[in-house]
């Protein structure tokens, strides 16, 4: 399973780094994920959550 936020589904983004001389190299940007214990359907479960979901209060930590 790939690294993905359990709440919003955020995954890696792909793009390119272009230098001044227009040399292009591929780049992969990963979301800032944290493994936390969260309460899901009344049960304690360890999930991967991005920091944006943690800050906005979309998940209740245990």
URDA-V554497 format. One record per backbone hydrogen bond with DSSP energy under -1.0 kcal/mol. CO is the residue of the C=O (numbers start at 1). NH is the residue of the N-H. Records with the same first field share a line. If there is no record, write none. Layout:
BEGIN
CO=NH ; NH
END
This chain:
BEGIN
10=5
13=29
15=27
17=25
19=22
23=19
25=17
27=15
29=13
31=33
32=51
34=49
36=47
37=62
38=45
40=43
43=40
45=38
47=36
48=6
49=34
50=54
51=55
52=56
53=58
60=39
END
